[in-house]
Amino acid sequence: MLIAEAAAASGLTIDTIRYYERSGMLPAVARGADGHRRFSREDVNWLTVLFWLRATGMTMQVMRRYATLVHAGDHTIPERRAILQEHGRQLARRREELDRCEELLAYKLSAYDAVEQRRTA
């Protein structure tokens, strides 16, 4: 599939795919006789993983390390697991922060509702 199709399938932009390829996170993609990239299903699956890792807030530095380990083979699974476990802990902390933020917003909205009710009463 061409880069536009890979972008649509993975959720990434074409520019992001090119960046991931230049940075080494995406292994070399096959090219057709016309010189255009030809993305395999496996390439798109990996791009989708990268999309979601970034969507969770994983830093580019950690993503690059994780990608390097994935491309190095199964003997790196323990380190990959550790990276994902640590990222999961970071997500849990972020979720707690967001819950506190949501509570503050609810408190403020409730206070505004009370003020508006007093004005209309």
N, CA, C and O atoms as a Tinker XYZ file with bonds, in Angstrom:
   484  protein
     1  N      0.845000   -1.168000    0.000000    73     2
     2  CA     0.000000    0.000000    0.000000    64     1     3
     3  C      0.891000    1.231000    0.000000    63     2     4     5
     4  O      2.003000    1.196000    0.527000    81     3
     5  N      0.414000    2.305000   -0.581000    73     3     6
     6  CA     1.173000    3.550000   -0.669000    64     5     7
     7  C      1.117000    4.310000    0.656000    63     6     8     9
     8  O      0.332000    3.975000    1.543000    81     7
     9  N      1.953000    5.328000    0.778000    73     7    10
    10  CA     2.083000    6.042000    2.045000    64     9    11
    11  C      0.765000    6.690000    2.477000    63    10    12    13
    12  O      0.457000    6.709000    3.669000    81    11
    13  N     -0.011000    7.217000    1.542000    73    11    14
    14  CA    -1.292000    7.834000    1.913000    64    13    15
    15  C     -2.237000    6.794000    2.504000    63    14    16    17
    16  O     -2.967000    7.084000    3.452000    81    15
    17  N     -2.226000    5.600000    1.953000    73    15    18
    18  CA    -3.069000    4.528000    2.480000    64    17    19
    19  C     -2.558000    4.071000    3.847000    63    18    20    21
    20  O     -3.350000    3.792000    4.748000    81    19
    21  N     -1.241000    3.995000    3.999000    73    19    22
    22  CA    -0.662000    3.614000    5.291000    64    21    23
    23  C     -0.995000    4.662000    6.344000    63    22    24    25
    24  O     -1.267000    4.326000    7.497000    81    23
    25  N     -0.974000    5.926000    5.950000    73    23    26
    26  CA    -1.320000    7.003000    6.878000    64    25    27
    27  C     -2.772000    6.865000    7.322000    63    26    28    29
    28  O     -3.074000    6.950000    8.512000    81    27
    29  N     -3.654000    6.658000    6.380000    73    27    30
    30  CA    -5.079000    6.520000    6.716000    64    29    31
    31  C     -5.317000    5.301000    7.603000    63    30    32    33
    32  O     -6.119000    5.359000    8.536000    81    31
    33  N     -4.632000    4.212000    7.321000    73    31    34
    34  CA    -4.839000    2.980000    8.086000    64    33    35
    35  C     -4.252000    3.057000    9.493000    63    34    36    37
    36  O     -4.780000    2.442000   10.419000    81    35
    37  N     -3.169000    3.804000    9.657000    73    35    38
    38  CA    -2.488000    3.839000   10.958000    64    37    39
    39  C     -2.909000    5.006000   11.841000    63    38    40    41
    40  O     -2.695000    4.979000   13.052000    81    39
    41  N     -3.510000    6.038000   11.234000    73    39    42
    42  CA    -3.879000    7.225000   11.995000    64    41    43
    43  C     -2.790000    8.277000   12.021000    63    42    44    45
    44  O     -2.971000    9.336000   12.622000    81    43
    45  N     -1.673000    8.011000   11.389000    73    43    46
    46  CA    -0.558000    8.954000   11.359000    64    45    47
    47  C     -0.627000    9.821000   10.109000    63    46    48    49
    48  O     -1.283000    9.465000    9.130000    81    47
    49  N      0.053000   10.952000   10.150000    73    47    50
    50  CA     0.164000   11.763000    8.950000    64    49    51
    51  C      1.313000   11.235000    8.098000    63    50    52    53
    52  O      2.178000   10.500000    8.576000    81    51
    53  N      1.303000   11.620000    6.851000    73    51    54
    54  CA     2.384000   11.223000    5.951000    64    53    55
    55  C      3.711000   11.761000    6.473000    63    54    56    57
    56  O      4.718000   11.052000    6.457000    81    55
    57  N      3.720000   13.008000    6.934000    73    55    58
    58  CA     4.953000   13.593000    7.464000    64    57    59
    59  C      5.469000   12.822000    8.670000    63    58    60    61
    60  O      6.676000   12.630000    8.814000    81    59
    61  N      4.564000   12.379000    9.537000    73    59    62
    62  CA     4.972000   11.623000   10.719000    64    61    63
    63  C      5.564000   10.277000   10.309000    63    62    64    65
    64  O      6.562000    9.839000   10.881000    81    63
    65  N      4.968000    9.635000    9.344000    73    63    66
    66  CA     5.503000    8.361000    8.861000    64    65    67
    67  C      6.913000    8.561000    8.320000    63    66    68    69
    68  O      7.809000    7.768000    8.610000    81    67
    69  N      7.109000    9.602000    7.545000    73    67    70
    70  CA     8.443000    9.881000    7.003000    64    69    71
    71  C      9.433000   10.163000    8.137000    63    70    72    73
    72  O     10.579000    9.716000    8.100000    81    71
    73  N      8.975000   10.905000    9.137000    73    71    74
    74  CA     9.836000   11.193000   10.287000    64    73    75
    75  C     10.213000    9.900000   11.010000    63    74    76    77
    76  O     11.382000    9.692000   11.336000    81    75
    77  N      9.239000    9.037000   11.260000    73    75    78
    78  CA     9.516000    7.775000   11.942000    64    77    79
    79  C     10.496000    6.926000   11.124000    63    78    80    81
    80  O     11.354000    6.246000   11.687000    81    79
    81  N     10.366000    6.970000    9.822000    73    79    82
    82  CA    11.283000    6.208000    8.974000    64    81    83
    83  C     12.700000    6.797000    9.072000    63    82    84    85
    84  O     13.668000    6.055000    9.237000    81    83
    85  N     12.821000    8.125000    8.971000    73    83    86
    86  CA    14.140000    8.768000    9.061000    64    85    87
    87  C     14.793000    8.544000   10.418000    63    86    88    89
    88  O     16.013000    8.409000   10.510000    81    87
    89  N     13.975000    8.504000   11.477000    73    87    90
    90  CA    14.517000    8.368000   12.826000    64    89    91
    91  C     14.875000    6.925000   13.174000    63    90    92    93
    92  O     15.452000    6.666000   14.230000    81    91
    93  N     14.539000    5.998000   12.301000    73    91    94
    94  CA    14.879000    4.602000   12.534000    64    93    95
    95  C     13.824000    3.811000   13.287000    63    94    96    97
    96  O     14.002000    2.618000   13.534000    81    95
    97  N     12.731000    4.461000   13.654000    73    95    98
    98  CA    11.679000    3.725000   14.367000    64    97    99
    99  C     10.925000    2.787000   13.436000    63    98   100   101
   100  O     10.371000    1.779000   13.875000    81    99
   101  N     10.906000    3.117000   12.166000    73    99   102
   102  CA    10.265000    2.275000   11.165000    64   101   103
   103  C     11.373000    1.676000   10.303000    63   102   104   105
   104  O     12.146000    2.412000    9.690000    81   103
   105  N     11.457000    0.354000   10.250000    73   103   106
   106  CA    12.498000   -0.247000    9.413000    64   105   107
   107  C     12.305000    0.186000    7.955000    63   106   108   109
   108  O     11.229000    0.646000    7.571000    81   107
   109  N     13.336000    0.037000    7.173000    73   107   110
   110  CA    13.272000    0.426000    5.764000    64   109   111
   111  C     12.051000   -0.210000    5.109000    63   110   112   113
   112  O     11.812000   -1.412000    5.216000    81   111
   113  N     11.302000    0.631000    4.438000    73   111   114
   114  CA    10.086000    0.176000    3.755000    64   113   115
   115  C     10.451000   -0.150000    2.310000    63   114   116   117
   116  O     11.205000    0.577000    1.663000    81   115
   117  N      9.910000   -1.239000    1.828000    73   115   118
   118  CA    10.162000   -1.643000    0.442000    64   117   119
   119  C      9.689000   -0.544000   -0.511000    63   118   120   121
   120  O      8.767000    0.210000   -0.200000    81   119
   121  N     10.320000   -0.471000   -1.646000    73   119   122
   122  CA     9.925000    0.504000   -2.664000    64   121   123
   123  C      9.615000   -0.228000   -3.956000    63   122   124   125
   124  O     10.245000   -1.227000   -4.303000    81   123
   125  N      8.630000    0.299000   -4.650000    73   123   126
   126  CA     8.267000   -0.259000   -5.942000    64   125   127
   127  C      9.216000    0.215000   -7.020000    63   126   128   129
   128  O     10.113000    1.015000   -6.755000    81   127
   129  N      9.027000   -0.269000   -8.227000    73   127   130
   130  CA     9.867000    0.125000   -9.360000    64   129   131
   131  C      9.795000    1.624000   -9.606000    63   130   132   133
   132  O     10.730000    2.214000  -10.147000    81   131
   133  N      8.694000    2.238000   -9.212000    73   131   134
   134  CA     8.519000    3.684000   -9.388000    64   133   135
   135  C      9.200000    4.493000   -8.282000    63   134   136   137
   136  O      9.191000    5.724000   -8.315000    81   135
   137  N      9.786000    3.805000   -7.308000    73   135   138
   138  CA    10.477000    4.484000   -6.215000    64   137   139
   139  C      9.594000    4.830000   -5.033000    63   138   140   141
   140  O     10.092000    5.290000   -4.006000    81   139
   141  N      8.293000    4.617000   -5.159000    73   139   142
   142  CA     7.370000    4.919000   -4.056000    64   141   143
   143  C      7.407000    3.802000   -3.010000    63   142   144   145
   144  O      7.584000    2.624000   -3.321000    81   143
   145  N      7.235000    4.223000   -1.772000    73   143   146
   146  CA     7.198000    3.247000   -0.681000    64   145   147
   147  C      5.999000    2.323000   -0.865000    63   146   148   149
   148  O      4.930000    2.739000   -1.312000    81   147
   149  N      6.208000    1.073000   -0.512000    73   147   150
   150  CA     5.143000    0.071000   -0.538000    64   149   151
   151  C      5.071000   -0.522000    0.867000    63   150   152   153
   152  O      5.914000   -1.333000    1.253000    81   151
   153  N      4.068000   -0.114000    1.618000    73   151   154
   154  CA     3.921000   -0.542000    3.002000    64   153   155
   155  C      3.191000   -1.872000    3.057000    63   154   156   157
   156  O      2.148000   -2.060000    2.431000    81   155
   157  N      3.765000   -2.786000    3.821000    73   155   158
   158  CA     3.127000   -4.087000    4.038000    64   157   159
   159  C      2.134000   -3.954000    5.193000    63   158   160   161
   160  O      2.107000   -2.937000    5.886000    81   159
   161  N      1.336000   -4.974000    5.389000    73   159   162
   162  CA     0.412000   -5.011000    6.523000    64   161   163
   163  C      1.212000   -4.932000    7.821000    63   162   164   165
   164  O      0.798000   -4.264000    8.768000    81   163
   165  N      2.351000   -5.611000    7.865000    73   163   166
   166  CA     3.209000   -5.581000    9.053000    64   165   167
   167  C      3.720000   -4.163000    9.322000    63   166   168   169
   168  O      3.767000   -3.724000   10.471000    81   167
   169  N      4.102000   -3.451000    8.263000    73   167   170
   170  CA     4.537000   -2.052000    8.423000    64   169   171
   171  C      3.419000   -1.203000    9.030000    63   170   172   173
   172  O      3.651000   -0.416000    9.947000    81   171
   173  N      2.226000   -1.374000    8.512000    73   171   174
   174  CA     1.085000   -0.581000    8.998000    64   173   175
   175  C      0.746000   -0.951000   10.437000    63   174   176   177
   176  O      0.409000   -0.081000   11.240000    81   175
   177  N      0.831000   -2.225000   10.764000    73   175   178
   178  CA     0.586000   -2.634000   12.157000    64   177   179
   179  C      1.585000   -1.957000   13.093000    63   178   180   181
   180  O      1.208000   -1.486000   14.166000    81   179
   181  N      2.861000   -1.908000   12.692000    73   179   182
   182  CA     3.876000   -1.264000   13.514000    64   181   183
   183  C      3.620000    0.241000   13.612000    63   182   184   185
   184  O      3.776000    0.825000   14.684000    81   183
   185  N      3.235000    0.862000   12.517000    73   183   186
   186  CA     2.900000    2.292000   12.547000    64   185   187
   187  C      1.735000    2.556000   13.500000    63   186   188   189
   188  O      1.709000    3.572000   14.195000    81   187
   189  N      0.786000    1.647000   13.527000    73   187   190
   190  CA    -0.353000    1.791000   14.426000    64   189   191
   191  C      0.093000    1.696000   15.879000    63   190   192   193
   192  O     -0.404000    2.436000   16.728000    81   191
   193  N      1.021000    0.797000   16.173000    73   191   194
   194  CA     1.586000    0.711000   17.527000    64   193   195
   195  C      2.258000    2.039000   17.885000    63   194   196   197
   196  O      2.050000    2.569000   18.977000    81   195
   197  N      3.062000    2.575000   16.962000    73   195   198
   198  CA     3.716000    3.853000   17.213000    64   197   199
   199  C      2.701000    4.970000   17.443000    63   198   200   201
   200  O      2.898000    5.820000   18.311000    81   199
   201  N      1.619000    4.969000   16.671000    73   199   202
   202  CA     0.557000    5.964000   16.852000    64   201   203
   203  C      0.032000    5.912000   18.285000    63   202   204   205
   204  O     -0.076000    6.944000   18.948000    81   203
   205  N     -0.290000    4.719000   18.756000    73   203   206
   206  CA    -0.872000    4.594000   20.091000    64   205   207
   207  C      0.133000    4.865000   21.201000    63   206   208   209
   208  O     -0.228000    5.424000   22.236000    81   207
   209  N      1.377000    4.480000   21.002000    73   207   210
   210  CA     2.384000    4.805000   22.014000    64   209   211
   211  C      2.500000    6.321000   22.161000    63   210   212   213
   212  O      2.564000    6.837000   23.276000    81   211
   213  N      2.527000    7.022000   21.048000    73   211   214
   214  CA     2.620000    8.482000   21.098000    64   213   215
   215  C      1.352000    9.076000   21.687000    63   214   216   217
   216  O      1.413000   10.038000   22.452000    81   215
   217  N      0.200000    8.508000   21.335000    73   215   218
   218  CA    -1.077000    9.010000   21.866000    64   217   219
   219  C     -1.149000    8.869000   23.383000    63   218   220   221
   220  O     -1.844000    9.639000   24.045000    81   219
   221  N     -0.444000    7.900000   23.930000    73   219   222
   222  CA    -0.428000    7.732000   25.387000    64   221   223
   223  C      0.549000    8.678000   26.064000    63   222   224   225
   224  O      0.646000    8.712000   27.290000    81   223
   225  N      1.274000    9.448000   25.254000    73   223   226
   226  CA     2.210000   10.398000   25.824000    64   225   227
   227  C      3.627000    9.881000   25.957000    63   226   228   229
   228  O      4.464000   10.534000   26.579000    81   227
   229  N      3.911000    8.725000   25.387000    73   227   230
   230  CA     5.282000    8.216000   25.450000    64   229   231
   231  C      6.194000    9.197000   24.722000    63   230   232   233
   232  O      5.866000    9.676000   23.636000    81   231
   233  N      7.329000    9.486000   25.322000    73   231   234
   234  CA     8.263000   10.420000   24.705000    64   233   235
   235  C      8.899000    9.795000   23.471000    63   234   236   237
   236  O      8.957000    8.574000   23.328000    81   235
   237  N      9.372000   10.658000   22.590000    73   235   238
   238  CA    10.033000   10.171000   21.381000    64   237   239
   239  C     11.298000    9.398000   21.742000    63   238   240   241
   240  O     11.629000    8.411000   21.086000    81   239
   241  N     11.997000    9.834000   22.767000    73   239   242
   242  CA    13.214000    9.143000   23.180000    64   241   243
   243  C     12.899000    7.708000   23.597000    63   242   244   245
   244  O     13.598000    6.776000   23.199000    81   243
   245  N     11.857000    7.532000   24.392000    73   243   246
   246  CA    11.479000    6.186000   24.830000    64   245   247
   247  C     10.949000    5.379000   23.651000    63   246   248   249
   248  O     11.231000    4.186000   23.533000    81   247
   249  N     10.181000    6.029000   22.781000    73   247   250
   250  CA     9.680000    5.323000   21.601000    64   249   251
   251  C     10.837000    4.818000   20.731000    63   250   252   253
   252  O     10.797000    3.695000   20.230000    81   251
   253  N     11.858000    5.649000   20.557000    73   251   254
   254  CA    13.011000    5.225000   19.753000    64   253   255
   255  C     13.705000    4.025000   20.397000    63   254   256   257
   256  O     14.082000    3.075000   19.712000    81   255
   257  N     13.868000    4.078000   21.713000    73   255   258
   258  CA    14.507000    2.953000   22.423000    64   257   259
   259  C     13.670000    1.690000   22.261000    63   258   260   261
   260  O     14.200000    0.618000   21.966000    81   259
   261  N     12.364000    1.823000   22.454000    73   259   262
   262  CA    11.462000    0.684000   22.331000    64   261   263
   263  C     11.526000    0.106000   20.909000    63   262   264   265
   264  O     11.599000   -1.110000   20.732000    81   263
   265  N     11.499000    0.981000   19.906000    73   263   266
   266  CA    11.555000    0.522000   18.517000    64   265   267
   267  C     12.863000   -0.201000   18.230000    63   266   268   269
   268  O     12.879000   -1.229000   17.554000    81   267
   269  N     13.951000    0.340000   18.743000    73   267   270
   270  CA    15.252000   -0.305000   18.555000    64   269   271
   271  C     15.231000   -1.719000   19.126000    63   270   272   273
   272  O     15.731000   -2.662000   18.514000    81   271
   273  N     14.647000   -1.843000   20.302000    73   271   274
   274  CA    14.567000   -3.164000   20.936000    64   273   275
   275  C     13.681000   -4.116000   20.149000    63   274   276   277
   276  O     14.030000   -5.284000   19.975000    81   275
   277  N     12.550000   -3.638000   19.676000    73   275   278
   278  CA    11.650000   -4.485000   18.889000    64   277   279
   279  C     12.378000   -5.011000   17.662000    63   278   280   281
   280  O     12.296000   -6.198000   17.346000    81   279
   281  N     13.089000   -4.127000   16.973000    73   279   282
   282  CA    13.765000   -4.519000   15.741000    64   281   283
   283  C     14.973000   -5.417000   16.003000    63   282   284   285
   284  O     15.462000   -6.091000   15.096000    81   283
   285  N     15.454000   -5.424000   17.256000    73   283   286
   286  CA    16.614000   -6.249000   17.598000    64   285   287
   287  C     16.247000   -7.712000   17.821000    63   286   288   289
   288  O     17.119000   -8.579000   17.764000    81   287
   289  N     14.975000   -7.998000   18.073000    73   287   290
   290  CA    14.570000   -9.389000   18.219000    64   289   291
   291  C     13.999000   -9.733000   19.583000    63   290   292   293
   292  O     13.957000   -8.907000   20.495000    81   291
   293  N     13.563000  -10.982000   19.690000    73   291   294
   294  CA    12.856000  -11.446000   20.884000    64   293   295
   295  C     13.692000  -11.452000   22.157000    63   294   296   297
   296  O     13.139000  -11.418000   23.257000    81   295
   297  N     15.016000  -11.496000   22.025000    73   295   298
   298  CA    15.842000  -11.506000   23.238000    64   297   299
   299  C     15.714000  -10.188000   24.021000    63   298   300   301
   300  O     16.174000  -10.095000   25.159000    81   299
   301  N     15.093000   -9.178000   23.411000    73   299   302
   302  CA    14.911000   -7.887000   24.084000    64   301   303
   303  C     13.552000   -7.766000   24.774000    63   302   304   305
   304  O     13.225000   -6.713000   25.321000    81   303
   305  N     12.769000   -8.827000   24.750000    73   303   306
   306  CA    11.426000   -8.762000   25.340000    64   305   307
   307  C     11.457000   -8.331000   26.806000    63   306   308   309
   308  O     10.614000   -7.521000   27.191000    81   307
   309  N     12.363000   -8.810000   27.641000    73   307   310
   310  CA    12.352000   -8.342000   29.038000    64   309   311
   311  C     12.503000   -6.819000   29.163000    63   310   312   313
   312  O     11.819000   -6.188000   29.969000    81   311
   313  N     13.395000   -6.240000   28.369000    73   311   314
   314  CA    13.566000   -4.785000   28.444000    64   313   315
   315  C     12.351000   -4.055000   27.869000    63   314   316   317
   316  O     11.939000   -3.021000   28.396000    81   315
   317  N     11.787000   -4.587000   26.802000    73   315   318
   318  CA    10.567000   -3.979000   26.225000    64   317   319
   319  C      9.443000   -4.020000   27.243000    63   318   320   321
   320  O      8.711000   -3.046000   27.418000    81   319
   321  N      9.312000   -5.151000   27.909000    73   319   322
   322  CA     8.282000   -5.297000   28.940000    64   321   323
   323  C      8.481000   -4.246000   30.032000    63   322   324   325
   324  O      7.520000   -3.620000   30.478000    81   323
   325  N      9.718000   -4.057000   30.455000    73   323   326
   326  CA    10.011000   -3.071000   31.506000    64   325   327
   327  C      9.644000   -1.660000   31.052000    63   326   328   329
   328  O      9.105000   -0.875000   31.832000    81   327
   329  N      9.934000   -1.344000   29.802000    73   327   330
   330  CA     9.578000   -0.023000   29.265000    64   329   331
   331  C      8.068000    0.170000   29.312000    63   330   332   333
   332  O      7.584000    1.211000   29.758000    81   331
   333  N      7.329000   -0.829000   28.854000    73   331   334
   334  CA     5.869000   -0.712000   28.827000    64   333   335
   335  C      5.281000   -0.682000   30.235000    63   334   336   337
   336  O      4.308000    0.031000   30.483000    81   335
   337  N      5.858000   -1.444000   31.152000    73   335   338
   338  CA     5.364000   -1.424000   32.530000    64   337   339
   339  C      5.581000   -0.048000   33.152000    63   338   340   341
   340  O      4.684000    0.477000   33.813000    81   339
   341  N      6.743000    0.535000   32.953000    73   339   342
   342  CA     7.014000    1.873000   33.491000    64   341   343
   343  C      6.082000    2.898000   32.853000    63   342   344   345
   344  O      5.576000    3.791000   33.532000    81   343
   345  N      5.860000    2.768000   31.567000    73   343   346
   346  CA     4.951000    3.695000   30.901000    64   345   347
   347  C      3.529000    3.529000   31.446000    63   346   348   349
   348  O      2.802000    4.510000   31.604000    81   347
   349  N      3.145000    2.306000   31.727000    73   347   350
   350  CA     1.830000    2.063000   32.333000    64   349   351
   351  C      1.706000    2.749000   33.687000    63   350   352   353
   352  O      0.656000    3.304000   34.011000    81   351
   353  N      2.765000    2.711000   34.472000    73   351   354
   354  CA     2.756000    3.408000   35.770000    64   353   355
   355  C      2.634000    4.919000   35.570000    63   354   356   357
   356  O      1.929000    5.596000   36.319000    81   355
   357  N      3.320000    5.436000   34.563000    73   355   358
   358  CA     3.213000    6.865000   34.270000    64   357   359
   359  C      1.796000    7.231000   33.838000    63   358   360   361
   360  O      1.275000    8.278000   34.221000    81   359
   361  N      1.181000    6.369000   33.046000    73   359   362
   362  CA    -0.200000    6.607000   32.631000    64   361   363
   363  C     -1.148000    6.613000   33.829000    63   362   364   365
   364  O     -2.068000    7.428000   33.898000    81   363
   365  N     -0.920000    5.711000   34.758000    73   363   366
   366  CA    -1.764000    5.661000   35.958000    64   365   367
   367  C     -1.630000    6.956000   36.758000    63   366   368   369
   368  O     -2.623000    7.496000   37.247000    81   367
   369  N     -0.402000    7.449000   36.888000    73   367   370
   370  CA    -0.201000    8.731000   37.600000    64   369   371
   371  C     -0.884000    9.867000   36.857000    63   370   372   373
   372  O     -1.503000   10.731000   37.478000    81   371
   373  N     -0.777000    9.874000   35.537000    73   371   374
   374  CA    -1.415000   10.921000   34.727000    64   373   375
   375  C     -2.941000   10.846000   34.854000    63   374   376   377
   376  O     -3.618000   11.871000   34.935000    81   375
   377  N     -3.467000    9.618000   34.871000    73   375   378
   378  CA    -4.914000    9.432000   35.018000    64   377   379
   379  C     -5.388000   10.004000   36.352000    63   378   380   381
   380  O     -6.443000   10.634000   36.419000    81   379
   381  N     -4.610000    9.787000   37.412000    73   379   382
   382  CA    -4.957000   10.343000   38.721000    64   381   383
   383  C     -4.948000   11.872000   38.674000    63   382   384   385
   384  O     -5.830000   12.516000   39.243000    81   383
   385  N     -3.955000   12.452000   38.000000    73   383   386
   386  CA    -3.916000   13.911000   37.850000    64   385   387
   387  C     -5.144000   14.416000   37.109000    63   386   388   389
   388  O     -5.760000   15.405000   37.509000    81   387
   389  N     -5.493000   13.733000   36.030000    73   387   390
   390  CA    -6.652000   14.145000   35.245000    64   389   391
   391  C     -7.940000   14.011000   36.053000    63   390   392   393
   392  O     -8.841000   14.840000   35.925000    81   391
   393  N     -8.032000   12.980000   36.879000    73   391   394
   394  CA    -9.206000   12.833000   37.741000    64   393   395
   395  C     -9.311000   14.009000   38.707000    63   394   396   397
   396  O    -10.401000   14.534000   38.931000    81   395
   397  N     -8.182000   14.424000   39.277000    73   395   398
   398  CA    -8.191000   15.589000   40.175000    64   397   399
   399  C     -8.583000   16.852000   39.413000    63   398   400   401
   400  O     -9.325000   17.685000   39.933000    81   399
   401  N     -8.095000   16.997000   38.197000    73   399   402
   402  CA    -8.468000   18.148000   37.367000    64   401   403
   403  C     -9.968000   18.151000   37.089000    63   402   404   405
   404  O    -10.618000   19.195000   37.144000    81   403
   405  N    -10.499000   16.990000   36.795000    73   403   406
   406  CA   -11.930000   16.883000   36.519000    64   405   407
   407  C    -12.750000   17.239000   37.757000    63   406   408   409
   408  O    -13.791000   17.888000   37.650000    81   407
   409  N    -12.285000   16.817000   38.922000    73   407   410
   410  CA   -12.971000   17.168000   40.167000    64   409   411
   411  C    -12.971000   18.680000   40.386000    63   410   412   413
   412  O    -13.978000   19.244000   40.814000    81   411
   413  N    -11.859000   19.332000   40.097000    73   411   414
   414  CA   -11.789000   20.784000   40.241000    64   413   415
   415  C    -12.753000   21.471000   39.283000    63   414   416   417
   416  O    -13.454000   22.408000   39.665000    81   415
   417  N    -12.787000   21.007000   38.048000    73   415   418
   418  CA   -13.718000   21.586000   37.082000    64   417   419
   419  C    -15.159000   21.405000   37.530000    63   418   420   421
   420  O    -15.963000   22.331000   37.424000    81   419
   421  N    -15.489000   20.231000   38.025000    73   419   422
   422  CA   -16.852000   19.980000   38.506000    64   421   423
   423  C    -17.182000   20.911000   39.666000    63   422   424   425
   424  O    -18.294000   21.433000   39.746000    81   423
   425  N    -16.229000   21.119000   40.560000    73   423   426
   426  CA   -16.429000   22.027000   41.699000    64   425   427
   427  C    -16.701000   23.443000   41.200000    63   426   428   429
   428  O    -17.639000   24.096000   41.657000    81   427
   429  N    -15.879000   23.919000   40.259000    73   427   430
   430  CA   -16.053000   25.267000   39.737000    64   429   431
   431  C    -17.388000   25.417000   39.014000    63   430   432   433
   432  O    -18.074000   26.425000   39.184000    81   431
   433  N    -17.759000   24.430000   38.216000    73   431   434
   434  CA   -19.045000   24.492000   37.511000    64   433   435
   435  C    -20.208000   24.511000   38.489000    63   434   436   437
   436  O    -21.194000   25.218000   38.283000    81   435
   437  N    -20.085000   23.725000   39.559000    73   435   438
   438  CA   -21.124000   23.714000   40.592000    64   437   439
   439  C    -21.230000   25.078000   41.252000    63   438   440   441
   440  O    -22.332000   25.552000   41.527000    81   439
   441  N    -20.096000   25.709000   41.508000    73   439   442
   442  CA   -20.106000   27.044000   42.115000    64   441   443
   443  C    -20.764000   28.043000   41.169000    63   442   444   445
   444  O    -21.540000   28.888000   41.615000    81   443
   445  N    -20.473000   27.963000   39.884000    73   443   446
   446  CA   -21.101000   28.866000   38.920000    64   445   447
   447  C    -22.604000   28.626000   38.844000    63   446   448   449
   448  O    -23.387000   29.572000   38.761000    81   447
   449  N    -23.000000   27.358000   38.873000    73   447   450
   450  CA   -24.427000   27.037000   38.867000    64   449   451
   451  C    -25.122000   27.673000   40.069000    63   450   452   453
   452  O    -26.216000   28.221000   39.940000    81   451
   453  N    -24.482000   27.596000   41.240000    73   451   454
   454  CA   -25.066000   28.172000   42.458000    64   453   455
   455  C    -25.223000   29.685000   42.312000    63   454   456   457
   456  O    -26.250000   30.239000   42.705000    81   455
   457  N    -24.230000   30.351000   41.761000    73   455   458
   458  CA   -24.303000   31.802000   41.559000    64   457   459
   459  C    -25.436000   32.133000   40.597000    63   458   460   461
   460  O    -26.208000   33.057000   40.856000    81   459
   461  N    -25.550000   31.406000   39.503000    73   459   462
   462  CA   -26.604000   31.663000   38.527000    64   461   463
   463  C    -27.983000   31.409000   39.121000    63   462   464   465
   464  O    -28.923000   32.148000   38.830000    81   463
   465  N    -28.117000   30.393000   39.936000    73   463   466
   466  CA   -29.401000   30.091000   40.559000    64   465   467
   467  C    -29.817000   31.219000   41.520000    63   466   468   469
   468  O    -30.993000   31.574000   41.596000    81   467
   469  N    -28.859000   31.767000   42.238000    73   467   470
   470  CA   -29.172000   32.882000   43.163000    64   469   471
   471  C    -29.606000   34.102000   42.371000    63   470   472   473
   472  O    -30.491000   34.832000   42.815000    81   471
   473  N    -29.009000   34.343000   41.213000    73   471   474
   474  CA   -29.372000   35.505000   40.404000    64   473   475
   475  C    -30.749000   35.369000   39.793000    63   474   476   477
   476  O    -31.442000   36.371000   39.622000    81   475
   477  N    -31.162000   34.168000   39.461000    73   475   478
   478  CA   -32.456000   33.979000   38.819000    64   477   479
   479  C    -33.570000   33.716000   39.804000    63   478   480   481
   480  O    -34.734000   33.618000   39.418000    81   479
   481  N    -33.223000   33.600000   41.081000    73   479   482
   482  CA   -34.258000   33.291000   42.085000    64   481   483
   483  C    -34.924000   34.548000   42.585000    63   482   484
   484  O    -35.816000   34.480000   43.431000    81   483
